[in-house]
């Protein structure tokens, strides 16, 4: 498959110049059709000719296997979640916290990497320590000082506000050397950059398929290192969490599956499988070279003093300054160009493999028109 073929299979692109994949990627028809087919089979056929639970669980097994291959790990280290936020919360609620425990995060985390720790502060007296960044780069000295007595460190592999890649493996090593566990929010990674979870060395990595993989909402996934899984004591438990649901007591599944709980729709996961097929057919090299060309073209058309983040290519996320971000986003929408305003006061455009040089020119022309 080439980018042009993919673009032709995404109905959402018929009416707009869509540059907001960093928020949610528009799915190709084949992905939606796979999800619809799985739902129809589950509701129309499995109830009549099969066991709907056995059918769904067979699909879940297939998805874990496929995600294991995609992440470079064993399927036993993968739990299926509904989203990145869901995955982060499953870890947060499975650690045996003590009052005064410290969680370290950066100042550019998404709410998924902020709100759980606020809840733990109120529920268990957990303290949050925030490490500063500048233009999407982490202050390494401040980081080393912050993690020195931390229980858990949480940071994004690829920052959603600046599009920068953090040195994940190095940060993990420093945190582990200090005795802390590490949870990585990697939601901006799959589909646009490598995601070698075992090379990263983190204890936990949360992500989802609805952004750069162009999968449907509702199909998240969570990597849990084998030794880390055995330390977890989930507060949520259900028939998918345990070896024998009908036993007098309960024994958690080994590995990441102890974090899965109960009945969920198979449809999003069937869509995720199809999205992974699309990604494989395109190839990551094609995605990265195409996106690098588009981001370079856009940055060339943007005044250097407006750029937030790196001038060189690191991802498809490009943030830039605006005097009135909300007004610019609204004005661009009137030109059928979709970007988003960030809470940092910048505007972000996301360039993916289905975008074209023409999309870049339409964005620049619309910006010139809106901003005068």
Secondary structure by P-SEA (a helix, b strand, c coil): ccaaaaaaaccccccccccccccbbbbcaaaaaaaaaaaaaacccccccccaaaaaaaaaaaaaaaaaaaaccccccccccccaaaaaaaaaaaccccccbbbbbcccccccccaaaaaaaaccbbbbbbbbbcccccaaaaaaaaaccccbbbbbccccccccccaaaaaaaaaaaabbbbbbbccccccccccccccccccbbbbbccccccccccbbbbbbcaaaaaaccccccccccccccccccccccccccccccccccaaaaaaaaaaaaaaaaacaaaaaaaaaaaaaaaaaacccccccccccccccbbbbbbccaaaaaaaaaaacbbbbcccccbbbbbbcccccaaaaaaaaaaaaaaac
